[in-house]
Amino acid sequence: MDEGEWIRRIQEGDAGYLTPLIERYYAGIQKYCYYRVRSEEESKDLTQETFYRFCRNIEGYTNTGKCRAYLYTIARHLCNDHLRKWSQLPRMETEEAADRGVIWQGGSVEEQVERQALVDELLQCLPEEQRELVFMRFCLDLTFRDIARITGVNVCMVQYRVKRGLILLRRHLERRDSVEQEAADYHRNPKELPLVPR
């Protein structure tokens, strides 16, 4: 049974078909929410709110094969609202909340921290308009068309911004690797300090 049939059955009142729909998209929606708010607890709440709002308005939903994009659009609006409220909290509270975030599962803790730190470092190099699009394309594996539907930016502009973002990331990595290589070379062969006359 395909997704369109699940939605039709849900609209007819058979809530049992919500489970496979939620199972299909829950992890991706939560990953996106976590990326936006940096709190495991808040990302779970926002993900649940996303599905709640989808279910609450399911009768008015017209299935055109874009359910995933529709869910991400809901999640994006909820995250934007949450971040607006969050920015009004005192700075110390927001830092404490960010510290409570949990790293995604997979690999040793050291590998997770290192991988997450590199991804965060790279994404922070990008302007916000590119950062979210690159994250959606490569961390959530969304298509350019889905990203365009979610963000309201046309497909060509999404492709352009992602391409420009990748160019910036490549340059940043090349500079970073160059600096690391120079440091490694220096530690292997430290240059002698000139003698100071007495």
Secondary structure, DSSP 8 states (H G I E B T S, - for coil): --HHHHHHHHHTT-GGGHHHHHHHHHHHHHHHHHHHH--HHHHHHHHHHHHHHHHHTGGG---SS-HHHHHHHHHHHHHHHHHHHHTTS-HHHHHHHHHT----SSS-HHHHHHHHHHHHHHHHTS-HHHHHHHIIIIIS---HHHHHHHH---HHHHHHHHHHHHHHHHHHHHHHHHHHHHHHHHHHS---------
